[in-house]
Amino acid sequence: MNEDLILASASPTRARLLAAAGLEFRVEPAAIDEEAVKDTFRVEHRSAIDCAVALAELKARRMAERHYRALVIGADQILVCGGMWFDKPTELGDARAQLQALRGHTHELATAACVVQTGMRLWHTVSQPKLTMRRFSDGFLDAYLGEEGAAVLDSVGAYRLEGRGVQLFERMEGDYFTILGFRSLSCSVSCAAVAKSHRNQRRLP
């Protein structure tokens, strides 16, 4: 286990993407009141992408305070459709309602990630892929939820593109890994470069 790299997120998808990229890290989710932050941004009429950036950095900074020399990755994603912000569904009835609201429409995924170390933001990225759901029937929706089950509760929008969720869409615009919740390639390259520099500095006499 690498003590220098921490993923401050509870998302199993982000953890899988980082692991697949070959990075050694540990998962230590940051405990923050995300709903309070989102409510503030809505009241102030600020954008979802600004909120995602703020949440990603807040998560990373919260863990960086506890692990001063570690590289801490924070990430967040907010689904926006018709001016409404969607959170992860809490149960299958909520997932069904979300998918009914999204079908036949195009939505955006306001996605942000950053790396913080010693109180400084070293790297960040933002992206807003667009996805259009097809007009599937209620019968198809019920069959989909029956097959996917509680797994859809881990994803905003109640779909997993790495699973049957791909059948819900007619068009996708943007980086595939960003849609999953994390621009893993650019983050992996950045973390590897910073970690290498950090190790070299520690070797200096």
Z-matrix of the N, CA and C atoms (Angstrom, degrees):
N
C 1 1.468
C 2 1.526 1 110.12
N 3 1.312 2 115.01 1 134.56
C 4 1.458 3 120.79 2 -178.76
C 5 1.523 4 109.40 3 -89.96
N 6 1.332 5 116.67 4 117.22
C 7 1.462 6 120.73 5 -178.99
C 8 1.531 7 111.93 6 -76.66
N 9 1.340 8 117.96 7 -7.25
C 10 1.458 9 120.78 8 -173.85
C 11 1.525 10 113.64 9 -94.71
N 12 1.316 11 118.83 10 -9.71
C 13 1.459 12 121.05 11 -175.34
C 14 1.529 13 109.73 12 -129.84
N 15 1.340 14 115.65 13 123.64
C 16 1.459 15 121.78 14 -177.16
C 17 1.524 16 108.98 15 -126.91
N 18 1.321 17 116.52 16 133.48
C 19 1.454 18 122.17 17 172.55
C 20 1.525 19 107.27 18 -98.30
N 21 1.324 20 116.72 19 111.65
C 22 1.472 21 121.66 20 -176.69
C 23 1.520 22 110.14 21 -89.61
N 24 1.328 23 115.95 22 53.95
C 25 1.454 24 121.81 23 -176.93
C 26 1.517 25 109.23 24 -147.70
N 27 1.328 26 116.16 25 143.38
C 28 1.459 27 120.93 26 178.11
C 29 1.526 28 112.08 27 -90.57
N 30 1.331 29 117.04 28 1.45
C 31 1.460 30 120.73 29 -175.98
C 32 1.526 31 111.62 30 -69.08
N 33 1.331 32 118.59 31 119.07
C 34 1.465 33 119.94 32 176.98
C 35 1.524 34 112.02 33 -66.71
N 36 1.330 35 117.23 34 -29.15
C 37 1.468 36 120.20 35 179.51
C 38 1.521 37 110.63 36 -66.74
N 39 1.333 38 117.62 37 -44.37
C 40 1.469 39 120.09 38 178.91
C 41 1.521 40 110.59 39 -63.23
N 42 1.311 41 116.88 40 -39.65
C 43 1.464 42 119.98 41 178.50
C 44 1.527 43 110.45 42 -63.45
N 45 1.315 44 117.56 43 -41.13
C 46 1.471 45 120.66 44 178.99
C 47 1.523 46 110.95 45 -64.79
N 48 1.331 47 116.80 46 -40.43
C 49 1.466 48 119.84 47 -179.20
C 50 1.522 49 111.43 48 -65.25
N 51 1.324 50 117.24 49 -42.61
C 52 1.467 51 119.85 50 178.35
C 53 1.521 52 111.16 51 -65.37
N 54 1.330 53 116.57 52 -42.53
C 55 1.462 54 120.22 53 179.49
C 56 1.526 55 110.57 54 -63.19
N 57 1.339 56 116.53 55 -40.63
C 58 1.463 57 120.07 56 179.34
C 59 1.519 58 111.74 57 -65.06
N 60 1.348 59 116.78 58 -26.51
C 61 1.466 60 121.12 59 178.31
C 62 1.524 61 112.10 60 -79.40
N 63 1.327 62 116.93 61 -4.39
C 64 1.461 63 120.68 62 175.36
C 65 1.504 64 115.53 63 90.63
N 66 1.334 65 117.82 64 11.35
C 67 1.459 66 119.99 65 179.90
C 68 1.530 67 110.82 66 -88.30
N 69 1.318 68 115.40 67 143.64
C 70 1.457 69 121.46 68 173.95
C 71 1.528 70 107.65 69 -97.29
N 72 1.320 71 116.31 70 128.90
C 73 1.463 72 120.38 71 -175.05
C 74 1.526 73 108.43 72 -158.98
N 75 1.324 74 114.52 73 170.53
C 76 1.457 75 118.91 74 170.54
C 77 1.523 76 108.45 75 -125.24
N 78 1.313 77 115.44 76 153.66
C 79 1.459 78 121.79 77 -178.86
C 80 1.521 79 109.16 78 -98.17
N 81 1.334 80 115.19 79 126.25
C 82 1.458 81 120.93 80 178.31
C 83 1.520 82 107.99 81 -144.30
N 84 1.339 83 117.32 82 85.99
C 85 1.467 84 120.67 83 -175.75
C 86 1.531 85 112.50 84 -59.50
N 87 1.322 86 114.98 85 140.60
C 88 1.463 87 120.92 86 178.18
C 89 1.525 88 109.34 87 -85.19
N 90 1.318 89 116.22 88 133.61
C 91 1.465 90 121.51 89 178.76
C 92 1.523 91 109.02 90 -91.09
N 93 1.324 92 116.44 91 99.54
C 94 1.457 93 121.24 92 177.83
C 95 1.525 94 108.76 93 -132.90
N 96 1.312 95 116.54 94 158.83
C 97 1.464 96 121.82 95 179.32
C 98 1.530 97 107.94 96 -89.47
N 99 1.334 98 115.90 97 86.82
C 100 1.453 99 120.16 98 -176.21
C 101 1.525 100 112.17 99 -64.09
N 102 1.323 101 116.57 100 -37.91
C 103 1.465 102 119.36 101 -178.14
C 104 1.523 103 111.60 102 -63.95
N 105 1.335 104 116.78 103 -37.16
C 106 1.464 105 119.83 104 178.74
C 107 1.526 106 110.49 105 -64.38
N 108 1.332 107 116.42 106 -40.83
C 109 1.466 108 120.49 107 178.74
C 110 1.535 109 109.83 108 -64.44
N 111 1.325 110 116.59 109 -45.42
C 112 1.463 111 120.22 110 -179.91
C 113 1.527 112 111.27 111 -63.06
N 114 1.316 113 116.30 112 -41.34
C 115 1.470 114 119.56 113 178.92
C 116 1.530 115 111.03 114 -60.38
N 117 1.332 116 116.31 115 -40.46
C 118 1.465 117 120.40 116 179.27
C 119 1.522 118 110.94 117 -63.20
N 120 1.316 119 116.52 118 -43.69
C 121 1.465 120 120.13 119 -179.18
C 122 1.531 121 110.95 120 -66.71
N 123 1.328 122 117.25 121 -37.53
C 124 1.466 123 120.06 122 178.12
C 125 1.533 124 110.85 123 -65.25
N 126 1.321 125 116.49 124 -45.56
C 127 1.465 126 121.23 125 -179.55
C 128 1.525 127 110.22 126 -60.40
N 129 1.334 128 116.36 127 -38.25
C 130 1.460 129 121.14 128 -179.24
C 131 1.523 130 112.51 129 -84.57
N 132 1.343 131 116.97 130 2.89
C 133 1.467 132 122.92 131 179.22
C 134 1.529 133 112.30 132 57.66
N 135 1.320 134 114.81 133 37.89
C 136 1.464 135 119.75 134 177.46
C 137 1.525 136 109.40 135 -93.99
N 138 1.328 137 116.80 136 158.33
C 139 1.457 138 121.42 137 -171.11
C 140 1.529 139 112.70 138 -74.96
N 141 1.315 140 114.37 139 159.59
C 142 1.458 141 120.70 140 177.76
C 143 1.525 142 111.21 141 -65.54
N 144 1.326 143 117.47 142 -35.48
C 145 1.464 144 119.14 143 -179.03
C 146 1.526 145 110.24 144 -68.90
N 147 1.326 146 118.05 145 -36.43
C 148 1.468 147 120.37 146 175.44
C 149 1.526 148 110.29 147 -64.51
N 150 1.315 149 116.17 148 -38.17
C 151 1.457 150 120.08 149 178.71
C 152 1.519 151 110.97 150 -67.15
N 153 1.332 152 117.23 151 -41.78
C 154 1.462 153 120.58 152 178.35
C 155 1.526 154 111.12 153 -61.82
N 156 1.339 155 116.55 154 -39.95
C 157 1.467 156 120.53 155 177.39
C 158 1.527 157 110.05 156 -62.68
N 159 1.320 158 116.02 157 -45.64
C 160 1.459 159 120.33 158 -179.01
C 161 1.523 160 111.60 159 -62.37
N 162 1.330 161 117.21 160 -42.46
C 163 1.455 162 121.02 161 -179.37
C 164 1.526 163 111.57 162 -67.55
N 165 1.331 164 116.51 163 -41.84
C 166 1.465 165 119.81 164 178.84
C 167 1.528 166 110.65 165 -60.75
N 168 1.330 167 116.02 166 -44.50
C 169 1.462 168 119.48 167 -178.64
C 170 1.526 169 111.46 168 -71.04
N 171 1.324 170 117.21 169 -36.36
C 172 1.457 171 120.20 170 178.46
C 173 1.529 172 111.02 171 -63.22
N 174 1.328 173 116.61 172 -42.41
C 175 1.464 174 120.33 173 177.41
C 176 1.525 175 110.99 174 -61.43
N 177 1.333 176 115.88 175 -46.61
C 178 1.456 177 119.54 176 -178.09
C 179 1.523 178 111.54 177 -65.02
N 180 1.317 179 116.30 178 -42.89
C 181 1.472 180 119.54 179 -179.06
C 182 1.527 181 111.43 180 -66.63
N 183 1.330 182 117.09 181 -35.94
C 184 1.460 183 119.89 182 -179.60
C 185 1.540 184 110.76 183 -61.63
N 186 1.319 185 116.63 184 -42.54
C 187 1.464 186 119.82 185 178.73
C 188 1.529 187 111.48 186 -76.19
N 189 1.333 188 116.85 187 -33.38
C 190 1.469 189 120.42 188 179.71
C 191 1.526 190 111.48 189 -64.85
N 192 1.325 191 116.66 190 -28.37
C 193 1.469 192 119.79 191 176.54
C 194 1.525 193 111.34 192 -65.83
N 195 1.318 194 116.60 193 -30.98
C 196 1.459 195 121.49 194 -179.08
C 197 1.524 196 112.38 195 -87.81
N 198 1.338 197 116.71 196 -23.56
C 199 1.469 198 122.06 197 -177.74
C 200 1.532 199 107.10 198 -131.01
N 201 1.312 200 115.45 199 82.89
C 202 1.463 201 121.35 200 -165.03
C 203 1.521 202 113.03 201 -59.58
N 204 1.330 203 119.17 202 -41.15
C 205 1.459 204 120.84 203 -175.23
C 206 1.529 205 113.65 204 -92.38
N 207 1.304 206 117.74 205 -4.98
C 208 1.465 207 120.90 206 -177.13
C 209 1.529 208 111.10 207 -75.45
N 210 1.315 209 114.87 208 152.39
C 211 1.463 210 121.40 209 166.55
C 212 1.523 211 106.43 210 -85.76
N 213 1.317 212 116.71 211 122.42
C 214 1.459 213 120.61 212 -176.75
C 215 1.525 214 109.81 213 -116.88
N 216 1.323 215 115.60 214 126.56
C 217 1.460 216 121.85 215 179.60
C 218 1.528 217 109.13 216 -99.20
N 219 1.321 218 115.59 217 125.67
C 220 1.455 219 121.30 218 173.16
C 221 1.519 220 109.37 219 -116.58
N 222 1.324 221 116.86 220 145.34
C 223 1.467 222 120.13 221 -179.10
C 224 1.519 223 110.00 222 -149.97
N 225 1.321 224 115.26 223 153.79
C 226 1.455 225 119.68 224 176.14
C 227 1.522 226 109.41 225 -156.73
N 228 1.329 227 114.39 226 155.78
C 229 1.466 228 120.61 227 179.98
C 230 1.524 229 109.37 228 -146.08
N 231 1.326 230 116.23 229 132.04
C 232 1.460 231 122.12 230 179.20
C 233 1.525 232 108.44 231 -124.95
N 234 1.311 233 116.51 232 128.45
C 235 1.459 234 121.35 233 177.66
C 236 1.524 235 108.73 234 -89.60
N 237 1.327 236 115.58 235 131.55
C 238 1.464 237 121.50 236 -179.12
C 239 1.526 238 109.38 237 -125.45
N 240 1.327 239 115.96 238 126.60
C 241 1.468 240 120.71 239 177.76
C 242 1.522 241 108.67 240 -142.33
N 243 1.320 242 116.14 241 121.38
C 244 1.455 243 120.20 242 179.14
C 245 1.514 244 113.82 243 59.62
N 246 1.330 245 116.12 244 32.02
C 247 1.451 246 120.88 245 179.38
C 248 1.513 247 114.26 246 84.58
N 249 1.322 248 118.02 247 -5.00
C 250 1.464 249 121.75 248 179.02
C 251 1.525 250 110.68 249 -97.35
N 252 1.338 251 116.23 250 141.20
C 253 1.457 252 122.41 251 175.83
C 254 1.523 253 109.00 252 -96.85
N 255 1.326 254 116.10 253 133.00
C 256 1.457 255 121.22 254 -179.41
C 257 1.527 256 110.00 255 -110.82
N 258 1.324 257 116.04 256 139.76
C 259 1.457 258 122.53 257 173.91
C 260 1.527 259 109.23 258 -105.38
N 261 1.328 260 116.58 259 174.59
C 262 1.458 261 119.64 260 174.69
C 263 1.531 262 109.49 261 -61.46
N 264 1.331 263 117.51 262 138.48
C 265 1.469 264 119.24 263 178.36
C 266 1.527 265 110.52 264 -66.62
N 267 1.321 266 115.70 265 147.73
C 268 1.460 267 120.34 266 -177.76
C 269 1.525 268 112.31 267 -92.79
N 270 1.340 269 115.87 268 -23.43
C 271 1.472 270 119.89 269 176.78
C 272 1.532 271 107.79 270 -156.44
N 273 1.343 272 116.92 271 172.25
C 274 1.456 273 120.29 272 -170.35
C 275 1.527 274 112.45 273 -64.84
N 276 1.334 275 118.01 274 -31.15
C 277 1.460 276 119.58 275 175.89
C 278 1.519 277 111.20 276 -63.63
N 279 1.322 278 116.68 277 -38.49
C 280 1.468 279 122.07 278 176.90
C 281 1.525 280 109.81 279 -66.91
N 282 1.339 281 116.63 280 -40.69
C 283 1.467 282 120.90 281 178.45
C 284 1.527 283 110.46 282 -61.00
N 285 1.327 284 116.71 283 -42.89
C 286 1.467 285 121.09 284 179.38
C 287 1.533 286 110.25 285 -61.78
N 288 1.332 287 116.80 286 -43.89
C 289 1.468 288 120.73 287 -179.77
C 290 1.531 289 110.98 288 -63.88
N 291 1.338 290 117.12 289 -39.63
C 292 1.465 291 120.32 290 178.60
C 293 1.524 292 110.79 291 -62.56
N 294 1.323 293 116.10 292 -47.05
C 295 1.457 294 119.69 293 -177.21
C 296 1.529 295 111.50 294 -66.97
N 297 1.314 296 117.89 295 -33.74
C 298 1.461 297 120.40 296 175.06
C 299 1.530 298 110.74 297 -65.32
N 300 1.328 299 116.91 298 -37.05
C 301 1.464 300 120.88 299 179.17
C 302 1.528 301 111.72 300 -71.06
N 303 1.332 302 116.87 301 -30.54
C 304 1.461 303 121.16 302 -174.98
C 305 1.527 304 113.40 303 -88.47
N 306 1.323 305 118.11 304 -25.26
C 307 1.470 306 119.92 305 -173.62
C 308 1.536 307 110.98 306 -63.68
N 309 1.322 308 113.81 307 139.58
C 310 1.453 309 120.49 308 -178.99
C 311 1.511 310 114.65 309 78.46
N 312 1.341 311 117.03 310 4.32
C 313 1.468 312 121.02 311 -177.66
C 314 1.533 313 110.89 312 -126.25
N 315 1.332 314 114.48 313 162.40
C 316 1.463 315 121.48 314 173.63
C 317 1.522 316 108.71 315 -99.35
N 318 1.316 317 116.31 316 132.85
C 319 1.467 318 120.42 317 175.70
C 320 1.518 319 110.38 318 -126.61
N 321 1.325 320 115.30 319 161.21
C 322 1.465 321 122.37 320 178.33
C 323 1.525 322 110.19 321 -111.36
N 324 1.319 323 114.95 322 150.78
C 325 1.457 324 121.18 323 174.67
C 326 1.525 325 107.90 324 -115.04
N 327 1.326 326 115.72 325 99.04
C 328 1.470 327 120.81 326 177.81
C 329 1.520 328 107.72 327 -72.95
N 330 1.326 329 116.38 328 109.11
C 331 1.469 330 121.57 329 -169.60
C 332 1.522 331 110.29 330 -123.17
N 333 1.318 332 116.16 331 132.21
C 334 1.468 333 120.94 332 -179.77
C 335 1.522 334 109.81 333 -140.62
N 336 1.325 335 115.00 334 149.17
C 337 1.465 336 121.32 335 174.70
C 338 1.520 337 108.39 336 -148.31
N 339 1.321 338 116.72 337 152.27
C 340 1.461 339 120.24 338 178.56
C 341 1.519 340 109.34 339 -152.30
N 342 1.328 341 114.36 340 164.45
C 343 1.464 342 122.01 341 175.43
C 344 1.523 343 107.65 342 -124.75
N 345 1.332 344 116.02 343 128.28
C 346 1.465 345 122.20 344 -179.77
C 347 1.528 346 109.19 345 -121.35
N 348 1.313 347 115.73 346 139.85
C 349 1.469 348 121.91 347 174.85
C 350 1.522 349 108.71 348 -147.42
N 351 1.320 350 115.75 349 137.38
C 352 1.471 351 123.11 350 179.50
C 353 1.536 352 112.20 351 47.20
N 354 1.333 353 115.31 352 41.49
C 355 1.451 354 120.34 353 175.98
C 356 1.512 355 115.79 354 80.34
N 357 1.334 356 118.27 355 2.29
C 358 1.457 357 121.16 356 -178.60
C 359 1.522 358 110.69 357 -116.64
N 360 1.329 359 116.13 358 140.22
C 361 1.451 360 120.53 359 172.84
C 362 1.529 361 108.47 360 -81.68
N 363 1.321 362 116.38 361 114.28
C 364 1.455 363 121.57 362 -175.60
C 365 1.522 364 113.02 363 -90.25
N 366 1.316 365 116.35 364 -26.04
C 367 1.465 366 120.65 365 -174.63
C 368 1.519 367 108.90 366 -159.33
N 369 1.323 368 116.80 367 147.36
C 370 1.455 369 119.48 368 172.20
C 371 1.520 370 109.63 369 -155.77
N 372 1.301 371 115.85 370 160.17
C 373 1.461 372 121.56 371 178.36
C 374 1.518 373 108.80 372 -147.29
N 375 1.320 374 116.35 373 147.88
C 376 1.460 375 121.65 374 175.72
C 377 1.524 376 108.49 375 -133.76
N 378 1.308 377 115.46 376 150.67
C 379 1.461 378 120.12 377 179.02
C 380 1.523 379 108.57 378 -158.50
N 381 1.340 380 116.56 379 153.24
C 382 1.458 381 121.09 380 -179.24
C 383 1.532 382 110.47 381 -136.96
N 384 1.327 383 117.32 382 71.29
C 385 1.469 384 119.09 383 176.96
C 386 1.523 385 111.43 384 -62.74
N 387 1.338 386 115.34 385 152.73
C 388 1.459 387 121.72 386 -179.92
C 389 1.527 388 109.48 387 -117.87
N 390 1.321 389 115.70 388 136.67
C 391 1.455 390 121.31 389 -179.05
C 392 1.532 391 109.55 390 -131.96
N 393 1.322 392 116.13 391 138.04
C 394 1.457 393 121.46 392 178.61
C 395 1.517 394 109.74 393 -115.73
N 396 1.316 395 116.11 394 121.46
C 397 1.462 396 120.82 395 177.94
C 398 1.525 397 109.89 396 -84.94
N 399 1.314 398 115.69 397 144.72
C 400 1.459 399 119.73 398 175.86
C 401 1.537 400 109.58 399 -79.70
N 402 1.308 401 115.95 400 168.04
C 403 1.463 402 120.74 401 -178.41
C 404 1.531 403 109.68 402 -89.17
N 405 1.324 404 115.87 403 74.31
C 406 1.462 405 121.36 404 -179.32
C 407 1.532 406 109.78 405 -77.31
N 408 1.307 407 115.46 406 158.76
C 409 1.458 408 121.46 407 -177.74
C 410 1.531 409 110.69 408 -82.30
N 411 1.339 410 115.36 409 163.89
C 412 1.458 411 119.40 410 175.16
C 413 1.527 412 110.92 411 -62.71
N 414 1.330 413 116.51 412 -33.85
C 415 1.458 414 119.88 413 177.74
C 416 1.519 415 111.51 414 -62.95
N 417 1.342 416 116.09 415 -43.67
C 418 1.463 417 119.34 416 177.35
C 419 1.524 418 110.40 417 -63.80
N 420 1.327 419 116.59 418 -40.70
C 421 1.461 420 121.38 419 179.87
C 422 1.525 421 110.99 420 -61.05
N 423 1.325 422 116.58 421 -45.24
C 424 1.464 423 119.59 422 -179.63
C 425 1.525 424 111.11 423 -64.90
N 426 1.336 425 116.66 424 -38.56
C 427 1.467 426 120.17 425 178.26
C 428 1.526 427 110.36 426 -65.83
N 429 1.320 428 116.19 427 -41.05
C 430 1.467 429 121.32 428 178.47
C 431 1.521 430 111.25 429 -60.38
N 432 1.318 431 116.45 430 -48.44
C 433 1.461 432 119.89 431 -179.32
C 434 1.528 433 111.40 432 -66.63
N 435 1.322 434 116.74 433 -33.94
C 436 1.450 435 119.82 434 176.92
C 437 1.515 436 112.37 435 -65.20
N 438 1.334 437 116.86 436 -35.65
C 439 1.463 438 121.48 437 -179.74
C 440 1.527 439 111.65 438 -78.44
N 441 1.323 440 117.18 439 -40.74
C 442 1.461 441 121.42 440 -176.71
C 443 1.533 442 112.48 441 -81.65
N 444 1.310 443 116.34 442 -36.35
C 445 1.465 444 120.17 443 177.38
C 446 1.519 445 112.98 444 62.86
N 447 1.324 446 115.46 445 -145.77
C 448 1.468 447 121.59 446 -173.90
C 449 1.528 448 112.82 447 -66.46
N 450 1.332 449 119.36 448 -11.99
C 451 1.463 450 121.57 449 179.49
C 452 1.523 451 111.64 450 -59.89
N 453 1.356 452 117.68 451 -28.23
C 454 1.466 453 119.82 452 -178.15
C 455 1.523 454 111.80 453 -70.57
N 456 1.330 455 117.22 454 -16.19
C 457 1.463 456 120.14 455 -178.46
C 458 1.520 457 112.28 456 -73.72
N 459 1.334 458 117.64 457 -10.40
C 460 1.461 459 121.69 458 178.87
C 461 1.520 460 112.43 459 -85.53
N 462 1.336 461 117.45 460 -5.40
C 463 1.466 462 120.45 461 -172.51
C 464 1.524 463 111.11 462 -127.91
N 465 1.326 464 115.87 463 134.09
C 466 1.457 465 119.88 464 172.76
C 467 1.525 466 108.00 465 -63.14
N 468 1.330 467 116.90 466 136.30
C 469 1.454 468 119.86 467 -175.93
C 470 1.506 469 113.76 468 87.60
N 471 1.340 470 117.49 469 -8.88
C 472 1.471 471 122.88 470 176.06
C 473 1.521 472 113.11 471 63.82
N 474 1.332 473 116.73 472 35.71
C 475 1.467 474 119.18 473 174.92
C 476 1.518 475 110.37 474 -140.41
N 477 1.312 476 114.89 475 151.32
C 478 1.467 477 122.87 476 175.98
C 479 1.525 478 106.97 477 -126.59
N 480 1.319 479 117.10 478 113.11
C 481 1.462 480 119.90 479 -178.32
C 482 1.520 481 112.23 480 -67.45
N 483 1.334 482 116.64 481 -21.78
C 484 1.456 483 119.24 482 177.18
C 485 1.521 484 111.71 483 -80.40
N 486 1.344 485 116.49 484 1.01
C 487 1.458 486 122.87 485 177.95
C 488 1.516 487 110.21 486 -126.80
N 489 1.330 488 116.38 487 -147.90
C 490 1.461 489 120.98 488 -177.89
C 491 1.528 490 113.00 489 -70.40
N 492 1.320 491 116.85 490 -11.00
C 493 1.455 492 120.06 491 -179.55
C 494 1.511 493 114.06 492 -58.70
N 495 1.325 494 117.15 493 -24.17
C 496 1.462 495 120.36 494 -179.80
C 497 1.531 496 110.68 495 -62.35
N 498 1.339 497 117.34 496 -24.61
C 499 1.465 498 120.97 497 -179.31
C 500 1.531 499 112.72 498 -71.00
N 501 1.304 500 117.01 499 -11.72
C 502 1.463 501 120.79 500 -178.09
C 503 1.523 502 113.31 501 -80.25
N 504 1.324 503 117.41 502 -13.23
C 505 1.467 504 120.47 503 -167.14
C 506 1.520 505 113.72 504 -111.24
N 507 1.335 506 113.97 505 149.79
C 508 1.460 507 120.12 506 172.55
C 509 1.517 508 112.12 507 -109.02
N 510 1.357 509 117.55 508 -19.20
C 511 1.469 510 119.99 509 179.43
C 512 1.523 511 110.24 510 -156.91
N 513 1.343 512 115.70 511 141.95
C 514 1.460 513 121.91 512 176.53
C 515 1.517 514 108.93 513 -136.58
N 516 1.325 515 116.47 514 135.13
C 517 1.463 516 122.39 515 178.71
C 518 1.522 517 108.56 516 -126.98
N 519 1.322 518 115.81 517 117.34
C 520 1.461 519 119.50 518 178.71
C 521 1.516 520 112.13 519 133.66
N 522 1.318 521 114.35 520 173.32
C 523 1.454 522 121.83 521 -178.39
C 524 1.531 523 110.99 522 -66.37
N 525 1.330 524 116.57 523 130.12
C 526 1.460 525 121.39 524 -176.39
C 527 1.523 526 112.03 525 -59.27
N 528 1.329 527 117.03 526 -44.70
C 529 1.458 528 120.09 527 -177.43
C 530 1.530 529 111.63 528 -68.64
N 531 1.323 530 116.38 529 -31.79
C 532 1.462 531 119.60 530 175.44
C 533 1.517 532 110.25 531 -65.41
N 534 1.315 533 117.24 532 -40.01
C 535 1.457 534 121.17 533 177.64
C 536 1.529 535 110.25 534 -60.92
N 537 1.328 536 116.86 535 -37.45
C 538 1.458 537 120.18 536 177.40
C 539 1.528 538 111.60 537 -67.80
N 540 1.346 539 116.40 538 -18.50
C 541 1.456 540 119.18 539 175.57
C 542 1.505 541 115.57 540 127.35
N 543 1.359 542 116.04 541 2.64
C 544 1.463 543 117.02 542 -172.16
C 545 1.515 544 110.02 543 -164.78
N 546 1.325 545 117.18 544 123.77
C 547 1.469 546 119.62 545 174.30
C 548 1.517 547 107.38 546 -79.92
N 549 1.326 548 115.58 547 78.91
C 550 1.466 549 121.65 548 -166.51
C 551 1.519 550 113.50 549 -67.95
N 552 1.338 551 118.40 550 -34.44
C 553 1.459 552 119.48 551 -176.66
C 554 1.518 553 111.24 552 -64.50
N 555 1.344 554 117.43 553 -52.02
C 556 1.463 555 119.45 554 -178.12
C 557 1.519 556 110.91 555 -65.89
N 558 1.340 557 117.89 556 -35.56
C 559 1.462 558 120.60 557 178.58
C 560 1.524 559 110.45 558 -67.37
N 561 1.329 560 116.64 559 -41.65
C 562 1.460 561 120.50 560 -179.04
C 563 1.529 562 111.33 561 -62.98
N 564 1.342 563 115.47 562 -43.96
C 565 1.463 564 119.39 563 179.31
C 566 1.520 565 110.43 564 -63.06
N 567 1.330 566 116.22 565 -44.54
C 568 1.458 567 120.47 566 179.93
C 569 1.522 568 111.36 567 -62.58
N 570 1.335 569 117.81 568 -47.26
C 571 1.463 570 121.41 569 -179.28
C 572 1.525 571 111.51 570 -62.41
N 573 1.323 572 115.90 571 -42.11
C 574 1.457 573 119.52 572 179.99
C 575 1.525 574 110.94 573 -62.84
N 576 1.345 575 116.58 574 -41.40
C 577 1.467 576 120.17 575 -179.66
C 578 1.518 577 111.40 576 -66.97
N 579 1.325 578 116.68 577 -43.91
C 580 1.464 579 120.24 578 -179.40
C 581 1.524 580 110.24 579 -66.92
N 582 1.340 581 116.96 580 -42.52
C 583 1.462 582 120.51 581 179.91
C 584 1.533 583 111.06 582 -62.63
N 585 1.324 584 116.69 583 -40.23
C 586 1.453 585 120.28 584 178.58
C 587 1.521 586 110.49 585 -63.29
N 588 1.340 587 116.30 586 -44.68
C 589 1.460 588 120.24 587 178.17
C 590 1.519 589 111.05 588 -61.37
N 591 1.335 590 115.51 589 -40.31
C 592 1.463 591 120.45 590 -179.67
C 593 1.529 592 110.86 591 -63.99
N 594 1.333 593 116.20 592 -43.13
C 595 1.471 594 119.42 593 179.27
C 596 1.523 595 111.01 594 -64.66
N 597 1.331 596 116.11 595 -39.81
C 598 1.463 597 118.85 596 179.78
C 599 1.517 598 111.97 597 -64.14
N 600 1.338 599 116.15 598 -38.39
C 601 1.457 600 119.73 599 178.33
C 602 1.526 601 111.78 600 -63.99
N 603 1.335 602 116.57 601 -37.45
C 604 1.449 603 119.82 602 -179.47
C 605 1.524 604 112.51 603 -70.00
N 606 1.359 605 116.26 604 -21.23
C 607 1.446 606 119.35 605 179.49
C 608 1.529 607 112.65 606 -83.27
N 609 1.355 608 115.42 607 -14.80
C 610 1.455 609 117.92 608 -177.93
C 611 1.536 610 110.02 609 -63.79
N 612 1.352 611 117.76 610 141.69
C 613 1.468 612 120.84 611 179.77
C 614 1.520 613 111.20 612 -68.81
